[in-house]
Amino acid sequence: MAACAQAVQQPDGTLVLRLEPTATDLSTCQYVVQSGAELANSLFSMTAADGALVSTGIISVWVAAFGIRSIINVVRGSSE
């Protein structure tokens, strides 16, 4: 469930978000705040361990592709 929020400037110059739970049209909101349930399955909520696992997988695929390309170049006799 998303909610509308308005930015309220404090006397010290900082901004604080004030939720407006009565707003029903999210297109008119200055800011839209998502609930915890919506963020739970988000790609951006990964832990450091999850990020390391994903990056290791990406690097492994890249290394495998580079190795296959190198083998193909050796078999063809290419010097690139």
LINJOLIN-V762157 format. One line per field, one symbol per residue. ss: DSSP state (~ for helix, > for strand, _ for the rest). psi: psi as a letter, one per 40 degrees, with the letter a starting at -180 (. if undefined). burial: b if it has 24 or more other C-alpha atoms within 12 Angstrom, else e. A space follows every 50 residues. Layout:
ss: ???
psi: ???
burial: ???
This chain:
ss: __>>>>>>>_____>>>>>>_____~~~__>>>__~~~~~__~~~__~~~ ~~~~~~~~~~~~~~~~~~~~~~~~~~____
psi: hiiiiihhhideeiihhhigeehdheeeidihhiidddedeidefiiddd dddddddddddddddddddddddddeeie.
burial: eebbbeeeeeeeeeeeeeeeeeeeeeeeeeebeeeeeeeeeeeeeeeeee eeeeeeeeeeeeeeeeeeeeeeeeeeeeee
